[in-house]
Amino acid sequence: MPHILIVEDEAAIADTLIFALQSEGFTTTWLSLAEQALAEQQRNPADLLILDVGLPDISGFEACKRLRRFSEVPVIFLTARSEEIDRVVGLEIGADDYVVKPFSPREVAARVKAILKRMAPREAPAESPASGPFQIDSERVQIHYHGQLLSLTRHEFRLLQSLLAQPERVFSREQLLDGLGVAADVGYERTIDSHIKSLRAKLRQVAAAAEPIQTHRGLGYSYSPRHA
C-alpha cells in the first residue's frame, strides 16, 4: 500500500491522521520537523507528504520549495491560515491540495486517496506519437522539443501533455487543473497561468520565436502546431 509521510509538530493532530490513514490501509511515518522530513524523503521516498505550514524549524512553504529540487512527490498542506493568498502560494510552489485546520481526518484520507488515484500511471501506447516538433515519452515522463529534452516539473509535464494531446482545442483553466491532478474543489485556476508562464520560458530557450501555447482570453489555452 502507498506510504504517507506526515510532517506535523502537534502530536494530537498527527495521531488522528495516522489513525484515519491506517484505517484506509495506508502505511505512515510521522516526523515533527521539516529538515528531518526532507532527509527522510531522500532516503526512503514516501508516496505522498502531508505537510504542516507552521513547523518549528522552517515553514512548510520553504520545505516544499526544497523538496521540489529533488522530488515531485504529491504534497497536501495543512495550515491554520485560510487566506486566499496563502493557498495560491502553496499551489504555485508545487502543492497538490491545501487543507485548513480544523479539518476532518477522514476528509484528509479521502483527499489522499483521490490524489494518488489521479497520479496513477495512465495507459499509453508503447510508443507515444510525435506532435509536430514535440516527442512525448509517457513511460519516462519526458518531452523533447525540436530534439531537445525539456526540464519539466511533474505539473509542467502533465499540462503540456494535455495540450499536445488535442491540438487547437481550447482548454479552460479548470480542465487543465484537473489534468494536473489538483483537487477540483481547490478552485485556484490562476495557478495554471503561473505554470504556463514557466512552460513558455522553457520552450523559448529552445525556439525563441515560436509560440506553441496560445492564450484565448477569457477561455483558456491551446496548443497550435502552426506556431510551434
C-alpha positions in Angstrom: 0.0 0.0 0.0 1.1 3.6 -0.5 3.2 5.1 2.2 2.3 8.6 3.6 4.8 10.9 5.4 3.1 13.1 7.9 5.1 16.3 8.9 3.3 17.8 11.8 4.5 19.1 15.1 1.3 18.7 17.1 1.1 15.1 18.3 -2.7 15.1 18.7 -3.2 16.1 15.1 -0.6 13.6 13.9 -2.3 10.8 15.9 -5.7 11.5 14.3 -4.2 11.5 10.8 -2.3 8.3 11.4 -5.4 6.5 12.7 -7.5 7.7 9.7 -4.9 6.8 7.1 -4.0 3.4 8.6 -7.8 2.7 8.7 -7.8 3.1 4.9 -4.8 0.7 4.5 -2.0 3.3 4.2 1.3 2.9 6.0 2.6 6.1 7.7 5.7 7.8 9.1 5.3 10.8 11.4 8.0 13.5 11.8 7.7 16.8 13.5 10.5 18.8 11.7 10.8 19.8 8.1 14.5 19.2 7.9 14.0 15.6 9.2 11.3 15.1 6.6 13.4 16.3 3.7 16.2 13.9 4.7 13.8 11.0 5.1 12.2 11.6 1.7 15.7 11.4 0.1 16.5 8.1 2.0 13.1 6.4 1.9 10.7 8.2 -0.5 7.1 8.3 0.5 4.2 8.2 -2.0 2.7 11.4 -0.6 3.5 14.1 2.0 1.1 15.7 4.4 3.0 18.9 5.3 2.1 21.4 8.0 2.8 25.0 7.1 3.7 26.2 10.6 6.6 23.9 11.6 9.2 24.8 14.3 12.3 24.8 12.2 11.3 26.0 8.7 7.9 26.8 7.2 6.1 24.2 5.1 6.3 26.5 2.1 10.1 26.6 2.3 10.2 22.9 2.9 8.1 22.3 -0.3 10.4 24.6 -2.3 13.4 22.5 -1.2 11.5 19.3 -1.8 10.8 20.3 -5.4 14.5 20.4 -6.1 14.7 16.7 -5.9 11.2 15.2 -5.9 7.8 15.6 -7.5 6.0 13.6 -4.8 2.4 14.9 -4.2 2.0 17.3 -1.2 -1.0 18.3 0.9 -0.5 21.4 3.0 -2.1 21.6 6.5 -2.4 25.1 7.9 -4.4 27.2 10.4 -4.3 30.1 7.9 -7.2 30.4 5.5 -6.2 33.5 3.5 -6.5 33.0 -0.3 -3.0 34.3 -0.9 -1.6 31.5 1.3 -3.5 28.9 -0.7 -2.4 30.3 -4.0 1.2 30.5 -2.9 1.0 26.9 -1.7 -0.3 25.6 -5.0 2.1 27.7 -7.1 5.2 26.2 -5.3 4.0 22.7 -6.1 1.4 21.5 -3.7 -1.5 19.3 -4.8 -4.0 20.3 -2.2 -4.5 22.6 0.8 -6.5 21.8 4.0 -7.3 24.4 6.6 -7.4 23.4 10.3 -9.6 22.3 12.0 -10.3 19.5 9.5 -11.8 16.0 9.4 -9.1 13.4 9.3 -11.4 11.2 7.2 -11.7 14.0 4.7 -7.9 14.3 4.5 -7.7 10.5 4.0 -10.2 10.8 1.2 -8.2 13.6 -0.4 -5.0 11.4 -0.2 -6.8 8.6 -2.0 -8.1 10.9 -4.7 -4.7 12.4 -5.4 -3.0 9.1 -5.5 -5.7 7.8 -7.9 -5.2 10.7 -10.2 -1.4 10.3 -10.0 -1.6 6.6 -11.0 0.1 6.0 -14.4 -2.3 6.3 -17.3 -2.3 3.7 -20.0 -0.4 4.9 -23.0 0.7 3.4 -26.4 4.1 1.7 -26.3 5.4 4.5 -28.4 3.8 7.9 -27.9 3.3 9.6 -31.3 5.1 12.8 -32.1 3.1 16.1 -32.1 4.9 18.4 -34.5 8.3 19.3 -33.1 7.3 17.6 -29.8 8.2 14.0 -28.9 6.4 12.6 -25.9 7.7 9.7 -23.9 5.0 8.9 -21.3 6.8 6.0 -19.7 9.9 8.1 -18.9 7.8 11.2 -18.3 9.8 13.2 -20.8 9.1 15.6 -23.7 11.6 16.6 -26.3 11.1 19.9 -28.3 12.9 20.3 -31.6 15.1 17.3 -30.5 16.0 18.9 -27.1 14.9 17.4 -23.8 12.8 19.8 -21.7 13.5 20.0 -18.0 9.9 19.9 -16.7 8.3 19.6 -13.3 5.5 16.9 -12.9 2.9 19.6 -13.2 4.5 21.1 -16.3 4.8 17.7 -18.0 1.1 16.9 -17.4 0.0 20.3 -18.5 2.0 20.2 -21.8 0.9 16.6 -22.4 -2.7 17.6 -22.1 -2.3 20.4 -24.6 -0.3 18.4 -27.1 -2.9 15.5 -27.0 -5.5 17.7 -28.7 -4.0 20.4 -30.9 -6.1 23.5 -31.4 -8.5 22.5 -28.6 -9.0 25.4 -26.2 -8.8 24.0 -22.6 -10.3 26.0 -19.7 -8.2 26.5 -16.6 -10.5 24.2 -14.7 -9.9 21.4 -17.3 -6.1 21.9 -17.1 -6.2 21.9 -13.3 -8.0 18.5 -13.5 -5.3 17.2 -15.8 -2.7 18.2 -13.3 -4.3 16.1 -10.6 -5.1 19.1 -8.4 -8.3 18.7 -6.4 -11.2 20.2 -8.3 -12.5 22.0 -5.3 -9.3 23.9 -4.7 -10.5 26.5 -7.2 -7.4 28.4 -7.8 -7.4 28.4 -11.6 -4.8 31.2 -11.9 -2.1 28.8 -10.8 -2.4 27.5 -14.3 -1.2 30.9 -15.5 2.0 30.5 -13.5 2.7 27.1 -14.9 2.0 28.3 -18.5 4.5 31.2 -17.9 7.1 28.8 -16.8 6.5 26.4 -19.7 6.7 29.2 -22.2 10.0 30.3 -20.8 11.5 26.8 -21.2 10.1 26.5 -24.7 11.6 29.9 -25.7 15.0 28.7 -24.6 14.8 26.1 -27.4 12.9 28.1 -30.0 12.8 31.8 -29.2 10.4 32.9 -31.9 7.9 30.1 -31.5 4.6 30.4 -29.6 3.2 26.8 -29.5 1.0 27.7 -26.5 -1.7 30.2 -27.4 -3.8 32.2 -25.0 -7.5 32.6 -25.5 -8.6 35.5 -23.3 -11.5 34.6 -21.0 -11.4 31.0 -22.2 -8.0 29.3 -21.6 -5.1 27.9 -23.6 -4.4 25.7 -26.6 -1.5 24.1 -28.5 -1.1 25.4 -32.0 1.2 23.3 -34.2 1.3 26.2 -36.7 3.1 28.3 -34.2 5.5 25.6 -32.9 
